Amino acid sequence: NFSAGAVGSVRTAEPDDTGTMLWENAVASVDASSGFVTFNPTGGAGLYQVTMQVSLAGGVASIPVDFLVHVLDTLYDPASSNPTSPAYTLSQATFAGNTYVPILRVFGSVEPSARGCSARLTRPPPGGLPTDITALAHPCSLTTYTGSEVRLRFDGLDLQEANTTQVGFSVGPVPVGMKLAVARADRFGALDATWTPCARDVGSHVVCAAAVDKHAAGVPVAASEMKCVNLAVLDDPAPEFVLGAGLTRVEGVVLTMGREARVRLVAHDHNCLDDVAISAERLPRGARMLAAARFVGDGSMCSAAERSFAWTPSHDQGGWEGEVCFSATDSHGACAGAAAHVTRHCVGMRVRRCVYAMQQDQQLQ
């Protein structure tokens, strides 16, 4: 549970070179379930201290959490804005020489069928680029699985046209093992974050970053709004055969000697970063598995594969009856000691015997 600290417990601090410390009852509301704080600073630009109490249900084990909010004196610039990247100019009274607040966006690859405020991470399409997923930043959630690499990119841009303008990043705590790399160009910076969660990392993780500009010596710096990505790490699941009409056959198959029969097999994995392969365990004489293909469906199965079994029973196989079993196997991932998951599916098959009809006094020729 979350609650805002009493305003009486907030005290002013001595001003320093970052600006004036302000205090007032500026917390408009608190969502007790998520801890989302609505902040309404009525005292103008400056630094605000927020004190919150975090506790277990019933108010036990309560601990205070303090943080600062830096409120900038800005104006919305519609001419330089677009729906995903609003632009704000800085007051020259406090930011002389620094014209714009940096813009920060988050990029990644999520399942095409993502709906609402959560999505599974996936690979970009072949030759494709990560997409803008800023709308899925906190409080939304991105789901991934153990053993698969997570790739995120934070893009920072400063609209001020000056040869001395650079963009860097301020980053909060990151999961153990996450690697960060920064690339810079004119007025632009990119922060790449890569991470492969393993069994010990199952649970929730938050990665936060802000874009910070830098200009000529003596020019005050400004930071963008911080964006946080919630990563929900789940155990890597086993693949599944997708059963049903037109997908993976459930009922038995009756074959005819000399005629080819085909059985379609479709399997998928809830882990969109995984690969699925379909194989057969033991094939009847003369049977074969056709080349694998990527399954194209309605987009709800983002990691799916299909393959077909083909068999033309010979004339001496009449009466053959048994099960043909198939396996769907995923990749074992990049975590030490991890093994691939295997799911088995069997289909009963029977080859018709020759059937003859004769009248009295007729003979087989």
N, C-alpha and C positions, 0 to 999 in steps of 0.2 A: 504494500500500500504506500501511497505517496501523499504528502500534505505539505503545503507551503508553511515555512517557518513564520512565526509571529514577527510583524514588522518591528516590534520593540526590541527584538534580539539582533537587529541589524544596526551596525554602527558605522559612522563615517570613518574614512581612513585619510591619512595625510596625502594631499595631492603630490603626484610625482610627474616625471616627464611623459607619462602616458595619458595624462589628462586628469580631470577632477573625478573623485569618487562620489557618487550620489547615492542617497538611500531614500526610499519612500515605499508606500504600499502599491507596487507596480505589477504584482502578479495578479492577473485578471481571473484566471481559473486554472485548475489542475485536474487532469484526467487520472483518477485514482488507479485505474487498471493498467494504464500504459506509462504513466508518469509524464505525459505530454503537457508542458507548461505553456500557457498563453501569457505572453509578457506585453504589458502596455506601459512603456516608459513615458510618463507625462512631464518629467523634469527636464526634457531636452537631451541633447547629445552628451555622451560621457560614459563612464563605466558604472555598471550597476552590479551589486552583489545580490545573489539569490541564495537563500538558505532553505533547504528542504529536509524533511524527516523521512527516511526510508525504513519501513518496518515490516515484520511478518504480520499475517492476519491476526487481528485482535490487538495490535499495537505493541506486541512484545519485541524485544531485540531491536529497538529503534536506534538508528544512527543518523547523525546529521550529514548532509552533503551540501557543500558550498561551491558555487562557481560564479564567474564573472561574465557579464554580457556587455560587449562594447557597442554602444549605439552611435551610429554615424549620422552626421548632418548631411543628408543627400536630397537630390531631386530626381524623379523619374524622367528618363529621356526617351520619349516614344519614338523619336526619329531613328535611334540606334538600337531599338529593342525588337525582339520577335517573341512569339508565344513561349518558346522554351528558354530564352535567354534575355530576361529583362535587364536593361542598362540603367545605371544610376550615376549621376555626376556628384562630385564631392564639393562641399562648401570650401571655397578658397580662403575663408577666414581661419580655418583650422587645418586645411590640407593644401597650403600654397604650393603650386607646382605639380600637384597630383590631381588629375582631372576626373578619373573614373574609378569606381569600385570594380575590382576584377570580377569576371564572370566565371563560375565553376559549373561544369557539367560532368555527369558520370556515364561511362560507356561500358557495355558488356553485351553478351549474347544470351537471350532468354528464349524459351519455347515460343513458337509463333502463335500458339493458342492461348497465351497467357491472358488471364482475366482478373479483374479486381486488383487487390493490393498485394499479391504474391505471385511468384513465378519460379520455375525451375531453370537453373543455368544450363546452357547448352553450348555446342560449338557453333561458330559462325558458318554459314553455308560456304561451299567451296568457292574460293575467290571473293567471298563477301567480307564485309567489315563489321566490327561490333556496332551496335545501334545505341542511340541515346536512351539510357534507362534512368535518367534523373528522376522521372516521375515515380520510379520504384524504390527511391531512397527512403530512409526512415520517415514514417513508421512502418513502411512496407517491409516485406521479407523476401529474400532470395534463397531458394532451396538448392543444396548440393549434397554430394554423397562422398563417403570416404574413398580414398584411392584415386580420385579424379581431380585434375588440376583446375583451380579457379583462376580466371583472368579478369581483372577489372582495370579500367583506365579512368583517371580523373584528368579532365582537360581544363586548363586555366587560360583565360584570355583577358588582356587589358586593351581597351579601345583607344588609349592615348597614343597618338602617333608621335613617337620620339625614339631616336636611335638608342637612347639610354634605357628604355623601358625593358625590364625583364620580369618574368613571372616564375615564382617558386612555390613551394607548398609547405604548409604546416600540417603535420600528421599526428594523430593521437596514437594510443597503444594499438599494436597490431598482434594477431595471433602468432605464436611461436612458429618460426619457420617461414613466415611470409617474406617474400623478397620484394624490394621496392627499387625502381629505377626511374630516373628523371631525364627527360629530354627537353631542350629549350631551343626556341627560335625567336624571331622578332615578335615581341608582345605576346608570345604563346609559350605555354609549358604543358608537358604531359607527364603524369605520374602513373607508371605501370605497376600494378600489384599482382603478384602471382603466388599461389599457395596450393599445396596438396594436403588436405586434411586426412588424418589417419584415425584409427579407432579411438585414441585418447582425445580426439578433438570433437567427438560427437556432442552436439549441443549448440548453443547460440553464441555468435561472435559478432562484434561491431567494429567496422573500420571507418574512421572519420578523417576527412581532409578538408583543408581550406586553401584557396589560391591566394598568394601574397605577392603584391607587386613591389618592384624596386626601381627607383629612378636615380637621378643625379644625386650626388652627395648633398645632404641637408634637406632633401625633399621627404616629407613624412610618408611612411608606407601605409597601405590599406589592405585589409583582408576581405575576401569574399565571405558570403554566408557559408558556414560549414555544412558539408553534406556527409551523411553517414549511411553506410550500407549494412543492413542486418543480414548476416549469413546464418542460415539454419542448416547445420550439418547432420545428416542422417546416415545410418549404416547402409552400406551398399547392398541393394536388394538383388535377389536372383532374377534372371530373366523369366518370362512367362510365355507359353504358347497362347496365341489368341484364338480361341475356339469359336466356331460358328459357321454358318453358311457363307461360302465364298472365302473363308479364311482357312483355319486349320480343321481338317475333318475329324469328327468325333465318331460317327457311326462306321461300321465295317465296310469293306470294299469287296465287291465281287468282280473278278476279272475273267476274261475270255481268252482262251489260247489263240495266239496269233494276232491279237489286237492290243495296241498300246493303251495303257491306262495311266493317268497322272493324278497325283495327290499333292495338293498345294499345302504348304506349311508356312505359317506366319508367326513370328515371335518378337517380343519387344521387351524393353527394360525401362523401368520408371526412372532410372538414372540417365538423363539426356546426354551425359558426357561419356557414356559407356558404348562399347561395340558389342553386337550380338552376332554369333555365327551358328548356323544350323547344320547338323551332320547326321548321318545314319550310323547305327551301331553295327548291325549285320544285315546285309542285303541278300535277298534271294538271288539265285543264279540268273544272270541276265539283266537284273535291275540296276539302275544307276540314279545318282543325284545330279540334277541339272545345275547349271551355274547359279550362284547366289545373286540376288538382286536386292536393292534397297526398296523397302515397302513404301508406297506412296498412298497415304490414307487421307483422313480428314484433318490431320495435324495434331490430333490428340495423342498419338504415339510418336514421340520425337526421336526415339532410338529403336527402330524396328527393322527387321530384315525378313525376306521371304525366300523360299527355295522350293523346288518341286521334285518329287520322287516320280520316276518314270519306269514302267516295266511292261514288256511284251512277253508274256509267258510262252514258252515253247510247247510243242504238242506233247512232249513227254512229261510236262508239269501239271497236267490235268489232275485234279484232286488235291493239289497242294493247299494246305491250310495252316495258318499260323499268324503271329503278330510280327509286325515290322516296327522297330522302335527308333525314335529320333531324339536327338539331344540339342538343346539350346544352351550355348555357353557364352558367358560374357568375358571381358578382359579382366585380369586379376588386379589391375590398378597398379599404382606406383608405391604402395606402402610395403615395407619389408615384411615378409612372412605371409602376405595375403595370397589366397588361392582363388582361382576362378570359380564362379558359381555355375552349376550344371543342373538343368531341368529336363526331365525325361517325359516323352509322350509316345504312346504306342497305338497303332491302328491295326485292327484285325483285318486279315485279307484271306480270300478264298478263291481258288481257280476252279472254274466249272469243269467237270469231266465231259467227255464227249457223250452226247445223247443221240441214240438212233431210234428211228421208228420204222418197224417192218410189219407188213401184212403176212397172213398165213401163206406158206409156200414160197416166200421171198428169201433170198440169200444175200449176205454182205458181199459186195464185189471187191 
